[in-house]
């Protein structure tokens, strides 16, 4: 690898370097920023759409729960024959009544407030689940975004590597023809070229796969994900693990959703306990008509009481209590998951910083080594085997540095998503 090629590859890889705790220049797609990618991914995410349909369903259930305490209008008309009285005893007359009024189930009044409370909390839980689905969609978008950027950078590096090996082969051919080096140098150069071609083919396939995944998730054309620019980002303040976990537990929608679900299940327990009361229905209104040929009219009231001989109250209460307990355990489990997830995210971000710094230092050292070995080869001090081994070390160090830099960028972006 020539010195000019080494410098060119290093320049490509240095872009996107993020210093810990400082404002940084990060790579981004010119036609799609990270924020836009997250917004587009949320709109197209199937989980978000499913969660929103559950919100619509729970909103309808809340409306039904509120309707339990609303009286219902009544209208009744009856017509039947009736024996006449007095002079008309040998004949029959018509008896007909028309009554209008309103009725209400007293159990509905008692259970309405509890049912509304349960439905309200179910709706709140569903709304928080939408927010949780949005968070997951954003997290997935961040991973896809940096995977595509990393794959694009790796493909560029592999192309530079192939060009460098081709230049090395040309130099080896010239030296072999002039008798300055053996033909073995050309063979080694041919091996290096073929290996670089294979690495490039794999990098191209990985790049296409990553771009297609991001394009599908965001709804943009893959051709729009070609131009990459540098952008300034604000200072990233690193939270302690304890502070990050505390903040996440207070703000994450999964927690607020489960808290609302628990309140809904508690209301469900109270509603189940009301199910053992007898069913009482009251109706009142005004009735008018003809009875035994005599016009009659006036207010009419009726009360119907239904005492069930077998009440399912105990079973319903047990079911409601079990649902409440299950929700409480889900809350405990979710808190554990978020605690582990956020703790790992903070530690991963810090480790990514250290890893990137070490990888950059290793790449710089490898770049100096390849430059020295190439100079020695031109002067006849080192062999082509030394050049091949040193270049292999440099290539690996460069790939490690590239992967570490994008992994660090991704770790910080994910931390911002996981800790609102």
WOQUI-V793536 format. One record per pair of residues at least 6 apart in sequence whose C-alpha atoms are under 6 Angstrom apart, sorted by the first residue. I is the first residue (numbers start at 0). J is the second residue. If there is no record, write none. Layout:
BEGIN
i->I j->J
i->I j->J
END
This chain:
BEGIN
i->0 j->163
i->0 j->164
i->0 j->167
i->2 j->370
i->4 j->163
i->15 j->24
i->15 j->25
i->15 j->26
i->17 j->23
i->20 j->235
i->20 j->236
i->21 j->234
i->22 j->232
i->22 j->233
i->22 j->234
i->23 j->231
i->23 j->232
i->24 j->229
i->24 j->230
i->24 j->231
i->25 j->229
i->25 j->230
i->26 j->228
i->26 j->229
i->27 j->227
i->27 j->228
i->28 j->226
i->28 j->227
i->29 j->226
i->29 j->227
i->29 j->228
i->36 j->217
i->37 j->137
i->37 j->140
i->39 j->217
i->40 j->216
i->40 j->217
i->41 j->133
i->41 j->136
i->47 j->129
i->47 j->132
i->50 j->129
i->54 j->125
i->54 j->126
i->57 j->122
i->61 j->118
i->64 j->114
i->64 j->115
i->65 j->115
i->67 j->107
i->67 j->111
i->68 j->107
i->68 j->108
i->68 j->111
i->70 j->102
i->70 j->103
i->71 j->101
i->71 j->102
i->72 j->100
i->72 j->101
i->73 j->99
i->73 j->100
i->73 j->101
i->74 j->98
i->74 j->99
i->75 j->97
i->75 j->98
i->76 j->96
i->76 j->97
i->77 j->95
i->77 j->96
i->78 j->94
i->78 j->95
i->79 j->93
i->79 j->94
i->80 j->92
i->80 j->93
i->80 j->94
i->81 j->91
i->81 j->92
i->81 j->93
i->82 j->91
i->83 j->90
i->83 j->91
i->83 j->92
i->94 j->289
i->94 j->290
i->95 j->288
i->95 j->289
i->96 j->287
i->96 j->288
i->97 j->286
i->97 j->287
i->98 j->285
i->98 j->286
i->99 j->284
i->99 j->285
i->100 j->283
i->100 j->284
i->101 j->282
i->101 j->283
i->102 j->281
i->102 j->282
i->103 j->280
i->103 j->281
i->104 j->279
i->104 j->280
i->105 j->279
i->113 j->266
i->117 j->263
i->117 j->266
i->120 j->259
i->120 j->263
i->121 j->260
i->121 j->263
i->124 j->256
i->124 j->259
i->124 j->260
i->127 j->252
i->127 j->256
i->130 j->252
i->131 j->252
i->131 j->253
i->143 j->213
i->147 j->209
i->147 j->210
i->150 j->206
i->151 j->206
i->154 j->202
i->154 j->203
i->157 j->199
i->161 j->195
i->164 j->192
i->168 j->188
i->171 j->184
i->171 j->185
i->172 j->185
i->174 j->180
i->175 j->181
i->175 j->182
i->184 j->383
i->214 j->220
i->214 j->221
i->240 j->342
i->244 j->338
i->244 j->341
i->247 j->418
i->257 j->330
i->261 j->323
i->261 j->326
i->264 j->323
i->267 j->319
i->268 j->316
i->268 j->319
i->271 j->315
i->271 j->316
i->274 j->312
i->275 j->312
i->277 j->305
i->277 j->306
i->278 j->304
i->278 j->305
i->279 j->303
i->279 j->304
i->280 j->302
i->280 j->303
i->281 j->301
i->281 j->302
i->282 j->300
i->282 j->301
i->283 j->299
i->283 j->300
i->284 j->298
i->284 j->299
i->285 j->297
i->285 j->298
i->285 j->299
i->286 j->296
i->286 j->297
i->286 j->298
i->287 j->295
i->287 j->296
i->288 j->294
i->288 j->295
i->289 j->295
i->344 j->414
i->348 j->410
i->348 j->411
i->351 j->407
i->355 j->403
i->355 j->404
i->358 j->400
i->359 j->400
i->362 j->396
i->362 j->397
i->365 j->393
i->369 j->389
i->369 j->390
i->372 j->386
i->375 j->381
i->376 j->382
END
